[in-house]
Amino acid sequence: MFLGQPSVLPKSLDEVESALGRKLLPDPFTGKSLIYRQTPDGYKVYSVGDDKKDDGGQLLKHAYETDEWGVYIRVPRK
């Protein structure tokens, strides 16, 4: 749910931060903003990881399976 509307996704990381009421910490590997990507069923906010390459937010169940760190928010659609 984003801003009380379950089918509305934030358009940018700025909107996510605005809804949270604070800035997110920067990517610890680059010092820049975390990456925000919409997906067909939600969105991801993630770090590029130690290799400093954006692999599209390949977030897996176990940290040792991927270099990127973040969250994947799934939004149920009606």
Phi, psi and omega per residue, in radians:
M1 nan 2.345 3.104
F2 -2.234 2.132 -3.124
L3 0.925 0.650 3.063
G4 1.397 0.028 -3.132
Q5 -2.111 1.823 -3.020
P6 -1.068 -0.423 -3.101
S7 -1.677 0.050 -3.131
V8 -1.785 2.177 3.103
L9 -1.765 2.592 3.045
P10 -1.102 2.548 -3.119
K11 -1.522 -0.312 -3.077
S12 -2.737 2.963 3.069
L13 -1.136 -0.560 3.081
D14 -1.030 -0.703 3.113
E15 -1.170 -0.656 3.089
V16 -1.089 -0.829 -3.129
E17 -1.114 -0.687 3.113
S18 -1.082 -0.759 3.135
A19 -1.143 -0.613 3.105
L20 -1.322 -0.382 -3.111
G21 1.397 0.336 3.119
R22 -2.851 2.819 3.070
K23 -1.393 2.511 3.024
L24 -1.401 2.694 3.071
L25 -1.117 2.644 3.115
P26 -1.255 2.882 3.050
D27 -1.051 2.120 -3.091
P28 -1.165 -0.295 -3.110
F29 -1.586 -0.448 -3.101
T30 -2.082 -0.350 -3.063
G31 1.369 -0.029 3.125
K32 -1.669 3.108 3.101
S33 -1.084 2.625 2.994
L34 -1.095 2.875 -3.126
I35 -1.700 2.394 3.108
Y36 -2.015 2.263 3.091
R37 -2.401 2.268 2.984
Q38 -1.374 2.584 3.085
T39 -2.178 2.961 3.129
P40 -1.028 -0.463 -3.091
D41 -2.138 0.359 3.133
G42 2.808 -2.405 3.095
Y43 -2.733 2.848 3.112
K44 -2.175 2.510 2.953
V45 -2.202 2.138 -3.014
Y46 -2.661 2.889 3.061
S47 -1.723 2.660 3.110
V48 -1.277 -0.362 3.136
G49 1.542 -3.112 -3.019
D50 -1.083 -0.521 -3.133
D51 -1.388 -0.134 3.099
K52 1.038 0.441 3.081
K53 -1.982 2.375 3.087
D54 -1.446 1.868 3.118
D55 -1.715 0.368 3.083
G56 1.460 0.260 3.127
G57 1.297 0.809 3.115
Q58 -1.280 1.461 -3.084
L59 -1.706 2.060 -3.116
L60 -1.941 3.088 -3.050
K61 -1.167 -0.559 -3.053
H62 -2.095 2.359 -3.069
A63 -0.991 -0.569 -3.092
Y64 -1.298 -0.143 -3.128
E65 -1.575 -0.176 -3.090
T66 -2.596 2.732 3.122
D67 -1.620 -0.324 -3.079
E68 -1.630 2.537 -3.110
W69 -2.145 2.457 3.092
G70 2.989 -2.830 3.109
V71 -2.229 2.574 3.098
Y72 -2.098 1.979 -3.124
I73 -1.746 2.039 3.114
R74 -1.728 2.339 -3.104
V75 -2.026 2.001 3.123
P76 -1.091 2.346 3.098
R77 -1.875 2.514 3.124
K78 -1.631 nan nan
